[in-house]
Amino acid sequence: MGYVLRVRLASFFAGAATASFAGLYLLYKDFKVAHDAISQQVIIKISKKEKKRREICALFCSLYVTHLAL
């Protein structure tokens, strides 16, 4: 009886450890996917702001050059 109980307990804990590892791995992969998605959105926002800043700078530079030519 003691041997069967030991084998059952060992089997239970092995299964619990495997399920725990699988769950943690799924959480890790979900975190990585979410992190990459948010990072991509931040990069797109920064590039849009940078593009707008460059357009404004180019406009003011052209106005300044036009003013100097007058």
Number of C-alpha atoms within 10 A of each C-alpha: 5 7 8 9 10 11 11 12 12 12 12 12 12 12 12 12 12 12 12 12 12 12 12 12 12 12 12 12 12 12 12 12 12 12 12 12 11 12 12 12 12 12 11 12 12 12 12 12 12 12 12 12 12 12 12 12 12 12 12 12 12 12 12 11 11 10 9 8 7 5
